[in-house]
Amino acid sequence: MQPLTRAVDVIIERIPLVNRWASERWQPVAVDLAPASDPKPDRNAVPGSLPCIAEGPNRWRCRGFELELHPTEAEGYFLNLTAPDPRIFVMWRLFDDGAMPVARPVLLTLSYNQAGRYMDGGEQVDGVPMLPAIADWMRPFIAEHYKPEPRRKVRHNDPVGDDAKAAREGTGRVKSEP
């Protein structure tokens, strides 16, 4: 099944610092819907090579990104959308190729789980507020693909459960009485 996609632009900002160890901090600040007139994003583009247009001395709009919804990530989308503050997660890297901005987005995700995997792998991931239009776009997909796991009943002190069975058969660990 082909993923559901939506073209977007990422806005990244440089924040000058008065600090002895760092002169600036980079952060994505927003994700906007791409205009319908924009060409379709290039899926084969090298990360960090997509065009960024200056919108001021410390702000750039990076074009050519897509949000994708995959059925296997439906749980992560559900967790994100039902959170008090839904986010779009932007994975970005610093590039040393002389082009500006130095920090550029590499990929985007709407899944809490996927964003967590990127952070576990050592990547820089920041969340920006989710637009209501993107949340509305996600809802039907989540309704179709997210199926919560059925809750299993937990039985405590079950006379026919695993501990009782182990005691009868003489296998496993049996609690001794004081």
N, C-alpha and C positions, 0 to 999 in steps of 0.2 A: 504494500500500500504506500502510495506517495504521501509524504508529510504535507500537512496544511501549512502554507507559508504566507507571510505578510512582510512587505518591504518597509524598512524603517531607516532612519538616520540616527546616529549617536552624537550627542554633544558632549565634548570633553573640555575641561577647563584646567588652566594652570593657575595655581594660587601662590603668589610670592610669599615667602616666609622670611621673618627676621629671626634667623636661627644660626647658631654657630656651625652646625653640621650639615644643614640642607638649606638651599636657597629657594626651593620651590617644592610644591606638592601637586600632584596630578590627580584628577578624579573625574569620572563621568558624572554629568549632572542631570541628563535627561535623555529620553529616547522619544523621538517624534515620528509620526507616520510620514512616509515618503510621499511626495506628490505623485499622483497617478501618471503624470507626464514623464516621470523619470524612467530611464531604461531599466529592464529587469536586471537584478543583481547577478554578478558573475560568480557562480558557485565554485569555480576553479581558481579564483584569485588567491594569490599568496597572502597569508595573514600579515596585516600591517601595510599592505600595498594599496588599499582602497583610498580614493581621493578624500582629502580633508580640506575644507574651505574655511579660511579665517573669517570669523564673525566679530572680531575685535582683537585687541592686543593679547588677550589671554583666553580666548574662547574659539573652538573650532567645531565645525559640523562635518562629521565623517559619514560619507554616503555609501550606499551599496550593500547594506546589511539586510538580513532576513531573520524574522522570527519563525521558527518551525515548531509545529506540534506533531509529536510522534505518539502513537497509541501506547507504546511501552513506557512512556514517561507520564502517563495520565495521573498517577498518584502524586507525583511531584507538582504537577500543575494544580491539582485539587488542593494540596497543602498550601501552595502559594496563594491561590485565589481566596481561600477561606481564612487566611491570616488577617489580623487587624490592619496591616499595612502591606498590601500586595506589591511586589517589586518585579522589575525586569533586571536580570543579572547580566552584567557586562564583564567579560573576561578581557583584560587589557595587559599590554606589555610595553616596556620601554624599548625603543629602537635607537641604535647608534649609527644611523645612516646619513645624518646631516639634515634630514627633512624635518619640517615642523608639521604637527606637534611631535615631540619626542615620544610621548605616550599615545598609543593608538589602540582602539578596540580591535580584538581579534575575533571574538564571537559572542553571541547573545543566547540566553536561555530564559525560559519562564519556569523551569522546574527547580524546586528547592533541592531535590535529590541530585540533579546534575550539577548544580552550582556547588553543592557540598563536595561532590567528587572532584571537581576542578580545584577547589581550595585544599582538599586533602592531598592533591598532587603537587601543591606548591605554587599554583597560579594565583595571580592577583585578580580577585573578583569583587566587584562592588555592585550594590543594588541601587537602582534609581526608581522613583515612584512610577507605578503603572498607570498608563492612560486609561480612562474609562472605556474608550473605544476598543482597546486591546482586551480588557476584561470581558466586554460584551462579545468579542470575537471568540474568546476561549470557552465561554460557558457551554454552548451547544456541543463542542468537541469533548469537553469533560463529561457532560451528561451521557454522551454516547459511549465513551471508552473507559471511564473510571468505574470499576466494580470493586467496592470495598471487600476485604476478606471477611468471611462470616466469623462472627465472634464464637469462640469455643468456650464451652462451659467449664469452669474450673471447679473441681470437687475437692474439698478438704475433708480429711478423715473418712475417706471412702473405704468401707469394709471390703469391697471387692476390687479396689484399685491396685496399683503396682506394688505398693509396700505390703499390703495384705497378701498378695499373690506370692511375693518373694519370701515372706515369712512361712507360708504354707509349704512352699517347695524347698525351703532350706537354702535358697540362693540369695545373693545380694546382702545388703546390710540391714539388719533388723535392730531397731532401737531397744535397748535394754531398760528395764524398769529400775528405779533407784531403790 
